[in-house]
Amino acid sequence: MRFFQHEHTYRVCYADTDQMGYMYYGNYARLYEIGRVEALRSLGFPYKKLEESGIMMPVYEMKTRYLKPARYDEVITIRTSIKQRPAARIVFYFELMNQEGVLLNTGEVTLVFVNMQTNRPVLAPAELLVRLQPSLSE
């Protein structure tokens, strides 16, 4: 099975961490957002362009699994995947690894394409589907 995949690196800064030097659990959602925004940008389809076309993508569901803590000053690779062709929803899958390649966290975020004027779900933009097609075809 073929799917779209993108990687982006992020260094855990002091403000990301708790008193133990571990990345605070709530910050993983922010890394997922960074991953999906950069993944869309790598397709030549930045999120800003989506909003300018009148579509927003609110989060519908988020799942996360904490395997090992990310620590202050570690360089984290955010691996973002899209495994299914989007319709009115798009699902992003995440794997976060440290610089040694140790898997720290996995996640899944489902977003809905919503028309900003009507606040109703719509289908994924055709341009996004065209850009994803080479990665999702078998």
VEXROGU-939988 format. One record per residue (C-alpha): residue number from 1; residue in three letters; x, y, z. Coordinates in steps of 0.5 Angstrom, whole numbers, plus 500, padded with zeros to 3 digits. Each point is the difference from the previous one (the first is absolute). Layout:
pos: NUM; code: ALA; x: X; y: Y; z: Z
...
//
This chain:
pos: 1; code: MET; x: 500; y: 500; z: 500
pos: 2; code: ARG; x: 503; y: 507; z: 498
pos: 3; code: PHE; x: 499; y: 506; z: 504
pos: 4; code: PHE; x: 502; y: 507; z: 501
pos: 5; code: GLN; x: 505; y: 501; z: 505
pos: 6; code: HIS; x: 504; y: 507; z: 502
pos: 7; code: GLU; x: 505; y: 501; z: 506
pos: 8; code: HIS; x: 502; y: 506; z: 503
pos: 9; code: THR; x: 505; y: 501; z: 506
pos: 10; code: TYR; x: 498; y: 504; z: 506
pos: 11; code: ARG; x: 505; y: 502; z: 506
pos: 12; code: VAL; x: 497; y: 499; z: 507
pos: 13; code: CYS; x: 501; y: 507; z: 504
pos: 14; code: TYR; x: 500; y: 501; z: 507
pos: 15; code: ALA; x: 493; y: 503; z: 500
pos: 16; code: ASP; x: 497; y: 494; z: 497
pos: 17; code: THR; x: 502; y: 496; z: 506
pos: 18; code: ASP; x: 498; y: 499; z: 507
pos: 19; code: GLN; x: 504; y: 500; z: 507
pos: 20; code: MET; x: 503; y: 493; z: 498
pos: 21; code: GLY; x: 502; y: 502; z: 493
pos: 22; code: TYR; x: 495; y: 496; z: 496
pos: 23; code: MET; x: 496; y: 503; z: 495
pos: 24; code: TYR; x: 493; y: 502; z: 503
pos: 25; code: TYR; x: 495; y: 495; z: 498
pos: 26; code: GLY; x: 495; y: 506; z: 497
pos: 27; code: ASN; x: 506; y: 502; z: 495
pos: 28; code: TYR; x: 500; y: 494; z: 496
pos: 29; code: ALA; x: 493; y: 502; z: 497
pos: 30; code: ARG; x: 504; y: 506; z: 498
pos: 31; code: LEU; x: 506; y: 496; z: 496
pos: 32; code: TYR; x: 494; y: 496; z: 497
pos: 33; code: GLU; x: 498; y: 507; z: 497
pos: 34; code: ILE; x: 507; y: 502; z: 498
pos: 35; code: GLY; x: 500; y: 493; z: 496
pos: 36; code: ARG; x: 494; y: 501; z: 496
pos: 37; code: VAL; x: 501; y: 507; z: 498
pos: 38; code: GLU; x: 507; y: 499; z: 498
pos: 39; code: ALA; x: 497; y: 493; z: 496
pos: 40; code: LEU; x: 495; y: 504; z: 497
pos: 41; code: ARG; x: 505; y: 506; z: 498
pos: 42; code: SER; x: 505; y: 494; z: 497
pos: 43; code: LEU; x: 494; y: 499; z: 495
pos: 44; code: GLY; x: 500; y: 507; z: 498
pos: 45; code: PHE; x: 493; y: 501; z: 504
pos: 46; code: PRO; x: 502; y: 504; z: 506
pos: 47; code: TYR; x: 494; y: 501; z: 505
pos: 48; code: LYS; x: 500; y: 507; z: 499
pos: 49; code: LYS; x: 498; y: 499; z: 493
pos: 50; code: LEU; x: 494; y: 495; z: 502
pos: 51; code: GLU; x: 498; y: 506; z: 505
pos: 52; code: GLU; x: 500; y: 505; z: 494
pos: 53; code: SER; x: 496; y: 495; z: 496
pos: 54; code: GLY; x: 494; y: 500; z: 505
pos: 55; code: ILE; x: 502; y: 494; z: 504
pos: 56; code: MET; x: 502; y: 498; z: 507
pos: 57; code: MET; x: 502; y: 494; z: 503
pos: 58; code: PRO; x: 497; y: 499; z: 507
pos: 59; code: VAL; x: 503; y: 494; z: 504
pos: 60; code: TYR; x: 494; y: 494; z: 501
pos: 61; code: GLU; x: 504; y: 495; z: 503
pos: 62; code: MET; x: 507; y: 499; z: 503
pos: 63; code: LYS; x: 504; y: 494; z: 503
pos: 64; code: THR; x: 507; y: 500; z: 503
pos: 65; code: ARG; x: 504; y: 494; z: 503
pos: 66; code: TYR; x: 506; y: 502; z: 505
pos: 67; code: LEU; x: 505; y: 495; z: 499
pos: 68; code: LYS; x: 506; y: 504; z: 503
pos: 69; code: PRO; x: 501; y: 507; z: 502
pos: 70; code: ALA; x: 503; y: 505; z: 495
pos: 71; code: ARG; x: 506; y: 504; z: 504
pos: 72; code: TYR; x: 502; y: 507; z: 500
pos: 73; code: ASP; x: 505; y: 502; z: 494
pos: 74; code: GLU; x: 499; y: 493; z: 496
pos: 75; code: VAL; x: 498; y: 501; z: 493
pos: 76; code: ILE; x: 494; y: 497; z: 498
pos: 77; code: THR; x: 498; y: 497; z: 494
pos: 78; code: ILE; x: 492; y: 501; z: 498
pos: 79; code: ARG; x: 499; y: 495; z: 495
pos: 80; code: THR; x: 493; y: 501; z: 497
pos: 81; code: SER; x: 496; y: 496; z: 496
pos: 82; code: ILE; x: 493; y: 500; z: 496
pos: 83; code: LYS; x: 498; y: 493; z: 498
pos: 84; code: GLN; x: 493; y: 501; z: 497
pos: 85; code: ARG; x: 497; y: 504; z: 495
pos: 86; code: PRO; x: 497; y: 506; z: 504
pos: 87; code: ALA; x: 492; y: 501; z: 499
pos: 88; code: ALA; x: 497; y: 505; z: 505
pos: 89; code: ARG; x: 505; y: 498; z: 505
pos: 90; code: ILE; x: 507; y: 499; z: 500
pos: 91; code: VAL; x: 504; y: 495; z: 504
pos: 92; code: PHE; x: 508; y: 502; z: 502
pos: 93; code: TYR; x: 504; y: 495; z: 504
pos: 94; code: PHE; x: 506; y: 501; z: 504
pos: 95; code: GLU; x: 506; y: 497; z: 502
pos: 96; code: LEU; x: 505; y: 504; z: 504
pos: 97; code: MET; x: 507; y: 498; z: 501
pos: 98; code: ASN; x: 506; y: 503; z: 504
pos: 99; code: GLN; x: 507; y: 501; z: 496
pos: 100; code: GLU; x: 502; y: 492; z: 502
pos: 101; code: GLY; x: 494; y: 498; z: 496
pos: 102; code: VAL; x: 496; y: 498; z: 506
pos: 103; code: LEU; x: 493; y: 500; z: 499
pos: 104; code: LEU; x: 497; y: 505; z: 506
pos: 105; code: ASN; x: 493; y: 501; z: 498
pos: 106; code: THR; x: 495; y: 498; z: 495
pos: 107; code: GLY; x: 493; y: 504; z: 498
pos: 108; code: GLU; x: 494; y: 500; z: 495
pos: 109; code: VAL; x: 496; y: 507; z: 499
pos: 110; code: THR; x: 494; y: 500; z: 496
pos: 111; code: LEU; x: 498; y: 507; z: 497
pos: 112; code: VAL; x: 494; y: 502; z: 496
pos: 113; code: PHE; x: 500; y: 504; z: 494
pos: 114; code: VAL; x: 495; y: 506; z: 502
pos: 115; code: ASN; x: 497; y: 506; z: 496
pos: 116; code: MET; x: 502; y: 506; z: 504
pos: 117; code: GLN; x: 494; y: 504; z: 497
pos: 118; code: THR; x: 494; y: 494; z: 502
pos: 119; code: ASN; x: 504; y: 497; z: 505
pos: 120; code: ARG; x: 498; y: 493; z: 497
pos: 121; code: PRO; x: 505; y: 494; z: 498
pos: 122; code: VAL; x: 502; y: 500; z: 492
pos: 123; code: LEU; x: 504; y: 495; z: 496
pos: 124; code: ALA; x: 508; y: 501; z: 500
pos: 125; code: PRO; x: 502; y: 505; z: 495
pos: 126; code: ALA; x: 501; y: 497; z: 493
pos: 127; code: GLU; x: 507; y: 503; z: 500
pos: 128; code: LEU; x: 502; y: 497; z: 506
pos: 129; code: LEU; x: 498; y: 493; z: 498
pos: 130; code: VAL; x: 504; y: 501; z: 493
pos: 131; code: ARG; x: 506; y: 501; z: 504
pos: 132; code: LEU; x: 499; y: 494; z: 505
pos: 133; code: GLN; x: 498; y: 496; z: 494
pos: 134; code: PRO; x: 507; y: 497; z: 498
pos: 135; code: SER; x: 502; y: 498; z: 507
pos: 136; code: LEU; x: 493; y: 497; z: 501
pos: 137; code: SER; x: 499; y: 496; z: 494
pos: 138; code: GLU; x: 502; y: 492; z: 500
//
